[in-house]
């Protein structure tokens, strides 16, 4: 087994000299080609990319932080050559991820835990449906289906990177991961609120998600994700994290000072509200309720302060945007009163779509096996029209069959079981994050009843990476318990 000080950590001078040489080369090239702006930009970008690659190979957690932050704060690019096909900045970072895995595989201390097995089965089950996308819908639908699956498959790559790149002892970079992600989420939420009030003139195709006000249409907040439900889902997760830390006085568990939590909570709550996604609201509320029941350490004074803070965005909405407030009360919440008398209206048309799905599965039972192709229903003409199921479980069943749905349920079960167990850990940081992740996946199950939240691949990559981090902490704790006192644990990445 390799020492924890491998890969240049025992002698950092060559590594530092290499970076210095690269920095000097960057400056020299900049001075040489300063009269050619485009070439200068490309060369400097290439050199910076090389520097990131070198640093990441030596310290994989730095790559993970950078990659996840890019996913959260940077919107996709839409270029003339690609039309409405988005280009994600994170995709350009994937070669570095593969380089880390290839170069450092012999150093990885990767153990196949239940969550890794469940995640693999989920991805395998959905991948098995891809040939049927080609068969039933043709290449024009099958190729985008494959690309969407590859985006989702990044979850496993990041899980392997985080779990395999575990050090025997946490480094400084690892301690910065969660605070940086929270700050990135707050920045993304703030941008989403700003863009909702004063639309930013960046041309891009956006999901047709509007508030139907008396004076016209108003697009729901979509942030840099360009889709309201996924935006609300991501902001809701970090809202639950910060609110839970505030309620149980676990600021150290998330690495954020208590003085920053109230403004962070306000911004994230405002973003969740203006996303106008009822399933995201339900997810966040269920997460906090389950967390409160699970921990039983809630400080009620802080909880009252928290609810008062969460009411601030609603008061602002009622005072300064009365039309939006009336829409919020009359349609987004008021329609829920029709749940039993008119379930189709209460569910925004979902009830009729779900009935259609059951009818299709009844008439074509062979779709139960492997489905019609991952992420094809909103685009295929197989059933005469596109279908938006707005139900993750039904969507998985029809698109990927029993294999895909079964794989996801295995992943869900292993996730809930693992974090339920870790929520009783004597380590306060592990118990807090395990409780949060258990509670969030309970809330995620609720949101999946009204949205295919498992397809929000950018969000899923963030969640899975944090899950891997918590599993690392638990493994370290277990290793410490097994080691005699005074014995330094070896192994892991250097």
C-alpha positions as CSV (number, residue, x, y, z in Angstrom):
1,X,0.0,0.0,0.0
2,X,1.3,3.4,-0.9
3,X,2.1,6.0,1.6
4,X,-0.2,9.0,2.1
5,X,2.7,11.2,1.1
6,X,3.0,9.9,-2.4
7,X,2.9,11.7,-5.7
8,X,5.1,14.6,-4.9
9,X,3.9,15.4,-1.4
10,X,7.2,14.1,0.1
11,X,9.2,16.4,-2.0
12,X,7.2,19.4,-3.2
13,X,10.1,21.3,-4.8
14,X,9.8,19.7,-8.3
15,X,6.1,20.3,-8.3
16,X,6.5,23.9,-7.2
17,X,9.3,24.5,-9.7
18,X,7.1,23.1,-12.5
19,X,4.2,25.4,-11.6
20,X,6.6,28.4,-11.5
21,X,8.0,27.5,-14.9
22,X,4.5,27.2,-16.3
23,X,3.6,30.6,-14.8
24,X,6.8,32.2,-16.3
25,X,5.9,30.7,-19.6
26,X,2.4,32.1,-19.4
27,X,3.8,35.6,-18.7
28,X,6.4,35.3,-21.5
29,X,3.8,34.2,-24.1
30,X,1.5,37.0,-23.0
31,X,4.2,39.6,-23.6
32,X,5.1,38.0,-26.9
33,X,1.6,37.9,-28.4
34,X,0.0,40.8,-26.7
35,X,-0.9,42.4,-30.0
36,X,-3.1,39.4,-31.0
37,X,-5.9,39.3,-28.5
38,X,-7.6,36.1,-29.5
39,X,-4.4,34.2,-29.7
40,X,-3.4,35.5,-26.3
41,X,-6.7,34.5,-24.8
42,X,-6.5,31.0,-26.2
43,X,-2.8,30.4,-25.2
44,X,-3.4,31.7,-21.7
45,X,-6.5,29.6,-21.3
46,X,-4.5,26.6,-22.5
47,X,-1.7,27.2,-20.0
48,X,-4.2,27.8,-17.1
49,X,-5.9,24.6,-18.1
50,X,-2.6,22.8,-17.9
51,X,-1.9,24.3,-14.5
52,X,-5.3,23.1,-13.3
53,X,-4.6,19.7,-14.6
54,X,-1.2,19.4,-12.9
55,X,-2.6,20.7,-9.6
56,X,-5.6,18.4,-9.9
57,X,-3.6,15.2,-10.5
58,X,-1.6,16.0,-7.4
59,X,-4.6,17.0,-5.3
60,X,-7.9,15.5,-6.8
61,X,-10.1,17.3,-4.3
62,X,-9.1,20.6,-5.9
63,X,-10.5,19.4,-9.2
64,X,-13.7,18.3,-7.5
65,X,-14.2,21.7,-5.8
66,X,-13.6,23.5,-9.1
67,X,-15.8,21.2,-11.1
68,X,-18.7,21.4,-8.8
69,X,-18.5,25.2,-8.4
70,X,-18.5,25.5,-12.2
71,X,-21.6,23.3,-12.4
72,X,-23.4,25.5,-9.9
73,X,-22.5,29.1,-11.0
74,X,-21.8,28.9,-14.8
75,X,-24.7,28.7,-17.3
76,X,-24.4,26.6,-20.5
77,X,-23.3,28.3,-23.6
78,X,-25.4,28.4,-26.8
79,X,-23.4,29.1,-29.9
80,X,-24.6,29.6,-33.4
81,X,-23.0,26.4,-34.7
82,X,-24.8,24.2,-32.0
83,X,-28.2,25.9,-32.2
84,X,-30.2,25.0,-29.1
85,X,-27.8,22.3,-28.0
86,X,-26.1,23.6,-24.8
87,X,-22.3,23.5,-24.3
88,X,-21.4,23.1,-20.7
89,X,-18.1,24.5,-19.4
90,X,-17.8,21.5,-17.1
91,X,-17.5,19.2,-20.1
92,X,-14.2,20.7,-21.0
93,X,-12.9,19.7,-17.6
94,X,-13.8,16.0,-18.0
95,X,-10.4,15.1,-19.6
96,X,-8.7,16.2,-16.4
97,X,-11.0,13.9,-14.4
98,X,-10.1,11.0,-16.6
99,X,-6.4,11.9,-16.4
100,X,-6.7,11.8,-12.6
101,X,-8.3,8.4,-12.6
102,X,-5.8,7.0,-15.1
103,X,-2.6,8.5,-13.5
104,X,-3.6,7.9,-9.9
105,X,-5.6,4.7,-10.1
106,X,-2.9,2.7,-8.3
107,X,-3.2,5.2,-5.4
108,X,-6.9,5.1,-5.1
109,X,-8.3,3.6,-2.0
110,X,-11.7,2.9,-3.6
111,X,-14.1,0.5,-1.9
112,X,-17.3,-0.6,-3.5
113,X,-19.9,0.5,-0.9
114,X,-23.7,0.0,-1.1
115,X,-24.2,3.5,-2.6
116,X,-21.7,2.9,-5.3
117,X,-23.4,-0.4,-6.2
118,X,-26.8,1.3,-6.3
119,X,-25.5,4.2,-8.4
120,X,-23.9,1.8,-10.8
121,X,-27.1,-0.3,-11.1
122,X,-29.2,2.9,-11.7
123,X,-26.9,4.0,-14.5
124,X,-26.7,0.5,-16.0
125,X,-30.5,0.2,-15.9
126,X,-31.0,3.5,-17.7
127,X,-28.2,2.8,-20.2
128,X,-29.9,-0.5,-21.1
129,X,-32.8,1.5,-22.6
130,X,-30.6,3.5,-24.9
131,X,-30.7,1.1,-27.9
132,X,-34.5,1.2,-27.7
133,X,-34.4,5.0,-28.2
134,X,-32.7,4.3,-31.5
135,X,-35.1,1.5,-32.4
136,X,-38.4,3.3,-31.5
137,X,-37.5,6.9,-32.2
138,X,-34.6,7.0,-34.7
139,X,-31.2,8.6,-34.5
140,X,-32.5,12.1,-34.2
141,X,-33.9,11.3,-30.8
142,X,-31.4,8.6,-29.8
143,X,-28.3,10.7,-30.1
144,X,-29.5,13.4,-27.7
145,X,-30.8,10.6,-25.4
146,X,-27.2,9.2,-25.3
147,X,-25.7,12.6,-24.6
148,X,-28.2,13.2,-21.8
149,X,-27.3,9.8,-20.2
150,X,-23.6,10.7,-20.5
151,X,-24.3,13.9,-18.5
152,X,-26.0,11.9,-15.8
153,X,-23.2,9.3,-15.8
154,X,-20.8,12.0,-14.5
155,X,-22.3,11.2,-11.1
156,X,-20.4,7.9,-11.0
157,X,-17.2,9.5,-12.2
158,X,-17.3,12.1,-9.4
159,X,-18.3,9.5,-6.9
160,X,-15.2,7.5,-7.8
161,X,-13.0,10.6,-7.7
162,X,-14.1,11.7,-4.3
163,X,-14.2,8.2,-2.7
164,X,-11.0,7.0,-4.4
165,X,-9.2,10.2,-3.7
166,X,-9.7,10.0,0.0
167,X,-6.7,11.0,2.1
168,X,-5.9,9.3,5.4
169,X,-6.2,12.7,6.9
170,X,-8.3,15.6,5.6
171,X,-6.3,18.4,3.9
172,X,-7.0,22.1,3.8
173,X,-8.6,21.8,0.4
174,X,-11.2,19.3,1.6
175,X,-12.2,21.6,4.4
176,X,-13.0,24.3,1.8
177,X,-15.2,22.1,-0.3
178,X,-18.5,22.6,1.5
179,X,-18.2,26.4,2.2
180,X,-17.3,27.0,-1.5
181,X,-20.3,25.1,-2.7
182,X,-22.6,26.9,-0.3
183,X,-21.2,30.3,-1.5
184,X,-21.5,29.2,-5.1
185,X,-25.2,28.2,-4.5
186,X,-25.9,31.5,-2.8
187,X,-24.4,33.3,-5.8
188,X,-26.5,31.2,-8.2
189,X,-29.6,31.9,-6.2
190,X,-28.9,35.6,-6.1
191,X,-28.4,35.7,-9.9
192,X,-31.7,33.8,-10.3
193,X,-33.6,36.3,-8.2
194,X,-32.0,39.3,-10.0
195,X,-32.8,37.7,-13.4
196,X,-36.4,37.2,-12.3
197,X,-36.9,40.8,-11.4
198,X,-34.6,42.4,-14.1
199,X,-34.1,39.8,-16.9
200,X,-30.5,39.6,-17.9
201,X,-30.2,39.9,-21.7
202,X,-28.2,36.8,-22.4
203,X,-29.8,35.0,-25.4
204,X,-30.6,31.4,-24.7
205,X,-33.4,28.9,-25.2
206,X,-35.4,28.7,-21.9
207,X,-38.0,26.3,-20.7
208,X,-41.6,27.7,-21.3
209,X,-42.3,28.2,-17.6
210,X,-44.4,31.3,-17.0
211,X,-46.6,33.1,-14.5
212,X,-49.8,33.9,-16.2
213,X,-50.5,37.4,-14.7
214,X,-53.4,39.8,-15.7
215,X,-50.9,42.1,-17.5
216,X,-49.0,39.4,-19.4
217,X,-46.5,36.6,-18.9
218,X,-43.6,36.6,-16.5
219,X,-41.0,33.9,-16.7
220,X,-40.4,32.0,-13.5
221,X,-36.9,32.2,-12.0
222,X,-34.6,29.7,-13.7
223,X,-31.1,30.9,-12.7
224,X,-28.1,29.6,-14.6
225,X,-29.8,26.2,-14.9
226,X,-32.4,27.7,-17.3
227,X,-35.1,25.5,-15.8
228,X,-37.3,26.4,-12.8
229,X,-37.7,23.0,-11.1
230,X,-34.0,22.1,-11.2
231,X,-33.1,25.6,-10.0
232,X,-35.6,25.3,-7.1
233,X,-34.3,21.8,-6.4
234,X,-30.7,22.9,-6.1
235,X,-31.5,26.1,-4.1
236,X,-33.8,24.1,-1.9
237,X,-31.1,21.6,-1.0
238,X,-28.7,24.3,0.1
239,X,-31.5,26.1,1.9
240,X,-32.2,23.0,3.9
241,X,-28.5,22.6,4.7
242,X,-28.0,26.1,5.9
243,X,-31.4,26.2,7.7
244,X,-30.7,22.9,9.4
245,X,-27.2,24.0,10.6
246,X,-28.8,27.2,12.0
247,X,-31.6,25.3,13.8
248,X,-29.3,22.8,15.6
249,X,-26.2,25.1,16.0
250,X,-24.0,23.0,13.7
251,X,-22.3,25.9,11.8
252,X,-18.9,24.2,12.1
253,X,-20.3,21.2,10.2
254,X,-20.8,23.3,7.1
255,X,-17.8,25.6,7.6
256,X,-19.8,28.8,7.5
257,X,-19.9,31.5,10.3
258,X,-23.2,32.0,12.1
259,X,-23.2,35.7,11.0
260,X,-23.4,34.7,7.3
261,X,-26.2,32.1,7.7
262,X,-29.2,34.5,8.0
263,X,-28.4,36.3,4.7
264,X,-27.6,33.1,3.0
265,X,-30.9,31.6,4.1
266,X,-32.8,34.7,3.0
267,X,-31.3,34.6,-0.5
268,X,-31.8,30.8,-0.9
269,X,-35.3,31.0,0.3
270,X,-36.1,33.9,-2.0
271,X,-34.8,31.8,-4.9
272,X,-36.9,28.8,-4.0
273,X,-40.0,31.0,-3.8
274,X,-39.6,32.8,-7.1
275,X,-38.8,29.5,-8.9
276,X,-42.6,28.8,-8.2
277,X,-42.0,25.0,-8.2
278,X,-44.4,23.5,-5.7
279,X,-42.5,20.2,-5.8
280,X,-39.3,22.0,-4.8
281,X,-41.1,23.7,-1.9
282,X,-42.5,20.4,-0.8
283,X,-39.0,18.8,-1.0
284,X,-37.4,21.5,1.2
285,X,-40.2,21.4,3.8
286,X,-40.1,17.6,4.0
287,X,-36.3,17.7,4.3
288,X,-36.5,20.1,7.2
289,X,-39.3,18.2,8.9
290,X,-37.6,14.9,8.7
291,X,-34.3,16.4,9.8
292,X,-36.0,17.9,12.8
293,X,-37.6,14.6,13.8
294,X,-34.3,12.7,13.2
295,X,-32.0,14.9,15.1
296,X,-34.2,16.0,18.0
297,X,-31.7,18.8,18.8
298,X,-33.7,21.6,17.3
299,X,-33.3,24.9,19.2
300,X,-36.8,26.3,19.2
301,X,-35.8,30.0,19.5
302,X,-33.6,29.6,16.5
303,X,-36.4,27.8,14.7
304,X,-38.7,30.7,15.3
305,X,-36.1,33.1,14.0
306,X,-35.7,30.9,11.0
307,X,-39.4,30.9,10.2
308,X,-39.4,34.7,10.6
309,X,-36.5,35.0,8.2
310,X,-38.2,32.7,5.7
311,X,-41.3,34.9,5.8
312,X,-39.3,38.0,4.7
313,X,-39.2,37.0,1.0
314,X,-43.0,36.4,1.1
315,X,-43.6,39.9,2.7
316,X,-41.4,41.5,0.0
317,X,-43.4,39.6,-2.7
318,X,-46.7,40.7,-1.3
319,X,-45.7,44.4,-0.8
320,X,-43.7,45.1,-4.0
321,X,-45.2,42.5,-6.4
322,X,-48.9,42.2,-5.6
323,X,-49.8,40.6,-9.0
324,X,-47.2,37.9,-8.4
325,X,-48.4,37.4,-4.8
326,X,-52.0,37.0,-5.9
327,X,-50.8,34.4,-8.5
328,X,-48.8,32.7,-5.8
329,X,-51.9,32.4,-3.5
330,X,-54.6,31.9,-6.1
331,X,-52.9,29.5,-8.5
332,X,-49.8,27.9,-7.1
333,X,-51.2,27.3,-3.6
334,X,-55.0,27.9,-4.1
335,X,-55.3,25.2,-6.8
336,X,-54.2,22.6,-4.2
337,X,-57.6,22.9,-2.6
338,X,-59.0,21.2,-5.7
339,X,-56.9,18.1,-5.2
340,X,-59.9,15.8,-4.6
341,X,-62.6,17.6,-6.6
342,X,-60.5,18.3,-9.7
343,X,-57.2,16.5,-9.4
344,X,-56.1,17.3,-12.9
345,X,-56.4,21.1,-12.3
346,X,-54.8,20.8,-8.9
347,X,-51.8,18.9,-10.4
348,X,-51.4,21.3,-13.4
349,X,-52.6,18.6,-15.9
350,X,-50.5,15.8,-14.4
351,X,-53.4,13.5,-13.5
352,X,-54.4,13.1,-17.1
353,X,-50.8,12.5,-18.2
354,X,-50.3,9.8,-15.5
355,X,-53.6,8.1,-16.7
356,X,-52.2,8.1,-20.2
357,X,-48.9,6.5,-19.0
358,X,-50.8,3.7,-17.3
359,X,-52.9,3.2,-20.4
360,X,-49.8,2.9,-22.6
361,X,-48.2,0.4,-20.2
362,X,-51.4,-1.6,-20.2
363,X,-51.7,-1.7,-23.9
364,X,-47.9,-2.3,-24.5
365,X,-46.7,-4.4,-21.6
366,X,-43.3,-5.1,-23.4
367,X,-42.3,-1.6,-22.4
368,X,-42.1,-2.8,-18.8
369,X,-38.9,-4.6,-19.5
370,X,-36.4,-2.0,-20.9
371,X,-38.7,1.0,-21.8
372,X,-38.6,3.2,-24.9
373,X,-35.3,5.0,-24.2
374,X,-33.9,7.3,-21.5
375,X,-35.1,10.9,-21.7
376,X,-37.1,10.4,-25.0
377,X,-40.7,10.9,-23.9
378,X,-40.6,14.8,-24.2
379,X,-39.3,14.4,-27.8
380,X,-40.4,11.2,-29.4
381,X,-43.4,10.8,-31.7
382,X,-43.8,7.1,-30.8
383,X,-47.2,7.8,-29.1
384,X,-48.3,10.5,-31.5
385,X,-47.2,13.4,-29.3
386,X,-44.5,14.3,-26.8
387,X,-45.2,13.3,-23.3
388,X,-44.1,15.2,-20.2
389,X,-44.9,12.8,-17.3
390,X,-43.9,15.1,-14.4
391,X,-43.4,12.0,-12.3
392,X,-40.0,10.6,-11.9
393,X,-41.0,7.1,-11.0
394,X,-43.5,6.8,-13.9
395,X,-41.0,8.4,-16.2
396,X,-38.4,5.9,-15.3
397,X,-40.8,3.0,-15.7
398,X,-41.9,3.9,-19.3
399,X,-38.5,5.2,-20.5
400,X,-36.2,2.7,-18.9
401,X,-38.5,-0.2,-17.9
402,X,-38.3,-2.3,-14.7
403,X,-34.5,-2.4,-15.0
404,X,-34.1,1.3,-14.9
405,X,-36.7,1.9,-12.2
406,X,-35.4,-1.1,-10.2
407,X,-31.8,0.3,-10.4
408,X,-32.9,3.6,-9.1
409,X,-34.9,2.1,-6.2
410,X,-31.8,0.1,-5.2
411,X,-29.7,3.3,-5.3
412,X,-32.4,5.1,-3.2
413,X,-32.6,2.2,-0.7
414,X,-28.9,2.0,-0.2
415,X,-28.6,5.8,0.2
416,X,-31.4,6.0,2.8
417,X,-30.1,2.9,4.7
418,X,-26.4,4.2,4.7
419,X,-27.2,7.7,5.9
420,X,-29.9,6.5,8.4
421,X,-27.1,4.4,10.0
422,X,-24.6,7.2,10.0
423,X,-27.0,9.8,11.4
424,X,-26.4,8.2,14.8
425,X,-22.6,8.6,14.6
426,X,-20.9,10.1,17.7
427,X,-19.0,12.4,15.3
428,X,-21.2,15.6,15.1
429,X,-20.2,16.5,11.6
430,X,-20.9,13.0,10.2
431,X,-24.2,12.8,12.1
432,X,-25.3,16.2,10.8
433,X,-24.6,15.5,7.2
434,X,-25.9,12.0,7.3
435,X,-29.2,13.3,8.7
436,X,-29.4,16.0,6.1
437,X,-28.7,13.6,3.2
438,X,-31.2,11.1,4.6
439,X,-33.8,13.8,5.0
440,X,-33.1,15.3,1.6
441,X,-33.6,12.0,-0.2
442,X,-36.9,11.6,1.7
443,X,-37.9,15.1,0.3
444,X,-36.5,14.1,-3.1
445,X,-38.9,11.1,-3.2
446,X,-41.8,13.6,-2.7
447,X,-40.5,15.8,-5.5
448,X,-40.1,12.8,-7.8
449,X,-43.9,12.3,-7.5
450,X,-44.3,15.5,-9.5
451,X,-41.0,16.0,-11.4
452,X,-38.3,13.8,-12.9
453,X,-35.7,15.2,-10.5
454,X,-33.2,12.4,-11.2
455,X,-32.6,13.9,-14.6
456,X,-31.3,17.2,-13.1
457,X,-27.8,15.9,-13.8
458,X,-26.0,19.0,-12.6
459,X,-27.7,18.8,-9.2
460,X,-27.2,15.0,-9.0
461,X,-23.5,15.4,-9.5
462,X,-23.3,17.8,-6.6
463,X,-25.4,15.6,-4.3
464,X,-23.6,12.4,-5.2
465,X,-20.2,14.1,-4.6
466,X,-21.3,15.3,-1.1
467,X,-22.6,11.8,-0.4
468,X,-19.2,10.4,-1.3
469,X,-17.5,12.9,1.0
470,X,-19.6,11.9,3.9
471,X,-18.9,8.3,3.3
472,X,-15.2,9.2,3.3
473,X,-15.6,10.8,6.7
474,X,-17.3,7.7,8.1
475,X,-14.6,5.5,6.7
476,X,-11.9,7.6,8.3
477,X,-13.7,7.4,11.6
478,X,-13.9,3.6,11.3
479,X,-10.2,3.4,10.5
480,X,-9.4,5.5,13.5
481,X,-11.4,3.3,15.7
482,X,-9.6,0.2,14.4
483,X,-6.1,1.7,14.8
484,X,-4.2,1.4,18.1
485,X,-3.3,4.8,19.6
486,X,-0.2,6.3,18.3
487,X,-0.3,4.5,15.0
488,X,-0.3,6.7,12.0
489,X,-2.8,5.5,9.3
490,X,-1.2,5.1,5.9
491,X,-2.8,4.9,2.5
492,X,-4.8,7.2,0.5
493,X,-3.8,9.9,-2.0
494,X,-1.0,12.3,-1.4
